[in-house]
């Protein structure tokens, strides 16, 4: 295998974070000790302190880090553009699906352990998440200009909830293969955004019909 084909080597720090995320998600933050994280990567517990000040620092880097990566990835996909706003939206969905399928422990950590972060780190996560949502809102409104900004934002949050449900879908072996699961999630996300747009169109059509009926009644009076 050539160097170009060889898988990228991850650093010891990344190994520690990956195992910490897995263990925290499986057993809870307080159910895992430093020695266990060290054993998972083949070093002594005290050896971890050469890389992190402690478990709190690991948790902060995991949750702040994934929020930063999602935002950076979203900005990159928008900057790269596509043939149409629809193509950009599909790229955003695909990027989030990669996260939802490949980083399930981080979803679990966010749900369970976000409140354990220091206030500054927690605020940073929330700030990054708001910026990430607004990226999506702008693109969704380009694709579906009918819904209001608040409605589009609610739809984005709902789609995130759908995509981030992967840790709760059962054992990995009980699910379709990764490709099939990604296709299913992609279709569901597009369908959700389309449903919001259709609902708005139907509301507008009904309002126009009622207005026309009322006008006809007045004219015939």
Secondary structure as UniProt FT lines:
FT   TURN            3..5
FT   HELIX           12..27
FT   HELIX           29..31
FT   HELIX           34..41
FT   HELIX           46..50
FT   HELIX           55..80
FT   HELIX           85..102
FT   HELIX           104..113
FT   HELIX           114..116
FT   HELIX           119..143
FT   HELIX           149..163
FT   HELIX           164..168
FT   HELIX           172..174
FT   HELIX           178..220
//
